[in-house]
Amino acid sequence: MTPTQISQIAFYFFAGLAVLGAILTVTVRNVVHSAIFLITSLLATAGIFLTLGAQFLFAVQIILYVGGIMVLFIFVIMLVNLDVALHQLQFNRQKWVAGLLALVLGSQLGVAIWFARAKGSLDIPSGRTGTLSPQNVEQFGLALFEKYALPFEIASVLLLVALIGAVVMTKKRI
Amino acid sequence: MVPISHYLFLSLALFTVGVIGVVTRRNVIVILMSIELILNAVNINLVAFSRHWANVDGQIFTLFIITDAAAEAAVGLGIIIAFFKNRETVLADEIDLLKW
């Protein structure tokens, strides 16, 4: 098998896994199962990043999303009363609205992508000036600390605000 | 080399599933998880175009979106815990104190 075939197989495998995990996340009744399927979908997305040659984001996706955010989600699911919520209705009566919304959004974006591809707007651009190498962690770091140094610092302020917000929200009396 | 349109269709599918989850589920925690799905779909788009244009900027944007998702999850789950302590429910349609 050539490397091209391997990357194609990897892409379709991870894509199917991501979509399957996403569908199960929103359809399963139990919230804990929902979280587990969301973890599957996020890990498959990490694989997609790897097929796109984004090695650093692959690691960040696993460490931060699966190791950080999803653990937080599961903690909160354990903190709120699960067995009461399990016997309640898990879906509201907006199925038709949701179906219509999904149909409109999906067909709109799908038609846009389809026509862009038919017109050749998604071909490899002839005037592309970027120099992204297959091993691009070094380039990523240089861009992050030179060109995007200010947004990086602002992101740290955002995280500080989120930290304080989370602490204030979980105080005994707010 | 998988064409970029396949990545876009994958992202479209994940985004649509996330929107359906936000609209149909009653549990606030699952709604937050569906929002994570939507953000993930956006990330796939950005990284795909980053490779398409051989430009690293899309990956940097993705890193910032992941940071935002972490901040949003922390504050959102804090709000859910505070709400659960006050009202003993996590269902979105019972959060109607400000509804006229």
HADDOCK unambig.tbl for C-alpha pairs under 7 A between the chains (distance, minus, plus):
assign (segid A and resid 4 and name CA) (segid B and resid 1 and name CA) 5.83 0.50 0.50
assign (segid A and resid 7 and name CA) (segid B and resid 1 and name CA) 7.00 0.50 0.50
assign (segid A and resid 8 and name CA) (segid B and resid 1 and name CA) 6.70 0.50 0.50
assign (segid A and resid 8 and name CA) (segid B and resid 2 and name CA) 6.00 0.50 0.50
assign (segid A and resid 15 and name CA) (segid B and resid 10 and name CA) 6.54 0.50 0.50
assign (segid A and resid 19 and name CA) (segid B and resid 13 and name CA) 6.92 0.50 0.50
assign (segid A and resid 19 and name CA) (segid B and resid 14 and name CA) 6.05 0.50 0.50
assign (segid A and resid 22 and name CA) (segid B and resid 14 and name CA) 6.63 0.50 0.50
assign (segid A and resid 22 and name CA) (segid B and resid 17 and name CA) 6.59 0.50 0.50
assign (segid A and resid 23 and name CA) (segid B and resid 17 and name CA) 6.24 0.50 0.50
assign (segid A and resid 26 and name CA) (segid B and resid 21 and name CA) 5.00 0.50 0.50
assign (segid A and resid 31 and name CA) (segid B and resid 30 and name CA) 6.89 0.50 0.50
assign (segid A and resid 52 and name CA) (segid B and resid 48 and name CA) 6.48 0.50 0.50
assign (segid A and resid 52 and name CA) (segid B and resid 51 and name CA) 6.56 0.50 0.50
assign (segid A and resid 69 and name CA) (segid B and resid 70 and name CA) 6.13 0.50 0.50
assign (segid A and resid 69 and name CA) (segid B and resid 73 and name CA) 6.80 0.50 0.50
assign (segid A and resid 76 and name CA) (segid B and resid 77 and name CA) 6.77 0.50 0.50
assign (segid A and resid 80 and name CA) (segid B and resid 84 and name CA) 6.78 0.50 0.50
assign (segid A and resid 90 and name CA) (segid B and resid 25 and name CA) 6.16 0.50 0.50
assign (segid A and resid 90 and name CA) (segid B and resid 26 and name CA) 5.51 0.50 0.50
assign (segid A and resid 90 and name CA) (segid B and resid 27 and name CA) 6.64 0.50 0.50
assign (segid A and resid 91 and name CA) (segid B and resid 24 and name CA) 5.63 0.50 0.50
assign (segid A and resid 91 and name CA) (segid B and resid 25 and name CA) 4.71 0.50 0.50
assign (segid A and resid 91 and name CA) (segid B and resid 26 and name CA) 5.42 0.50 0.50
assign (segid A and resid 92 and name CA) (segid B and resid 24 and name CA) 5.69 0.50 0.50
assign (segid A and resid 92 and name CA) (segid B and resid 25 and name CA) 6.13 0.50 0.50
assign (segid A and resid 92 and name CA) (segid B and resid 26 and name CA) 5.79 0.50 0.50
assign (segid A and resid 94 and name CA) (segid B and resid 24 and name CA) 5.87 0.50 0.50
assign (segid A and resid 95 and name CA) (segid B and resid 24 and name CA) 6.24 0.50 0.50
assign (segid A and resid 98 and name CA) (segid B and resid 20 and name CA) 5.59 0.50 0.50
assign (segid A and resid 98 and name CA) (segid B and resid 23 and name CA) 5.82 0.50 0.50
assign (segid A and resid 98 and name CA) (segid B and resid 24 and name CA) 6.42 0.50 0.50
assign (segid A and resid 102 and name CA) (segid B and resid 16 and name CA) 5.72 0.50 0.50
assign (segid A and resid 102 and name CA) (segid B and resid 19 and name CA) 6.93 0.50 0.50
assign (segid A and resid 102 and name CA) (segid B and resid 20 and name CA) 6.41 0.50 0.50
assign (segid A and resid 106 and name CA) (segid B and resid 12 and name CA) 6.82 0.50 0.50
assign (segid A and resid 106 and name CA) (segid B and resid 16 and name CA) 6.23 0.50 0.50
assign (segid A and resid 113 and name CA) (segid B and resid 5 and name CA) 6.90 0.50 0.50
assign (segid A and resid 117 and name CA) (segid B and resid 5 and name CA) 6.91 0.50 0.50
assign (segid A and resid 122 and name CA) (segid B and resid 4 and name CA) 7.00 0.50 0.50
assign (segid A and resid 124 and name CA) (segid B and resid 52 and name CA) 6.63 0.50 0.50
assign (segid A and resid 128 and name CA) (segid B and resid 53 and name CA) 5.84 0.50 0.50
assign (segid A and resid 130 and name CA) (segid B and resid 53 and name CA) 6.29 0.50 0.50
assign (segid A and resid 130 and name CA) (segid B and resid 54 and name CA) 4.67 0.50 0.50
assign (segid A and resid 130 and name CA) (segid B and resid 55 and name CA) 4.63 0.50 0.50
assign (segid A and resid 131 and name CA) (segid B and resid 54 and name CA) 5.63 0.50 0.50
assign (segid A and resid 131 and name CA) (segid B and resid 55 and name CA) 6.37 0.50 0.50
assign (segid A and resid 132 and name CA) (segid B and resid 54 and name CA) 4.62 0.50 0.50
assign (segid A and resid 132 and name CA) (segid B and resid 55 and name CA) 5.55 0.50 0.50
assign (segid A and resid 132 and name CA) (segid B and resid 56 and name CA) 6.34 0.50 0.50
assign (segid A and resid 140 and name CA) (segid B and resid 56 and name CA) 6.26 0.50 0.50
assign (segid A and resid 144 and name CA) (segid B and resid 60 and name CA) 6.63 0.50 0.50
assign (segid A and resid 159 and name CA) (segid B and resid 71 and name CA) 5.91 0.50 0.50
assign (segid A and resid 162 and name CA) (segid B and resid 71 and name CA) 5.21 0.50 0.50
assign (segid A and resid 162 and name CA) (segid B and resid 74 and name CA) 6.64 0.50 0.50
assign (segid A and resid 162 and name CA) (segid B and resid 75 and name CA) 5.90 0.50 0.50
assign (segid A and resid 165 and name CA) (segid B and resid 75 and name CA) 5.92 0.50 0.50
assign (segid A and resid 166 and name CA) (segid B and resid 74 and name CA) 5.88 0.50 0.50
assign (segid A and resid 166 and name CA) (segid B and resid 75 and name CA) 4.83 0.50 0.50
assign (segid A and resid 166 and name CA) (segid B and resid 78 and name CA) 5.06 0.50 0.50
assign (segid A and resid 169 and name CA) (segid B and resid 78 and name CA) 5.20 0.50 0.50
assign (segid A and resid 169 and name CA) (segid B and resid 79 and name CA) 5.76 0.50 0.50
assign (segid A and resid 169 and name CA) (segid B and resid 82 and name CA) 5.94 0.50 0.50
assign (segid A and resid 170 and name CA) (segid B and resid 78 and name CA) 5.66 0.50 0.50
assign (segid A and resid 170 and name CA) (segid B and resid 81 and name CA) 6.50 0.50 0.50
assign (segid A and resid 170 and name CA) (segid B and resid 82 and name CA) 5.69 0.50 0.50
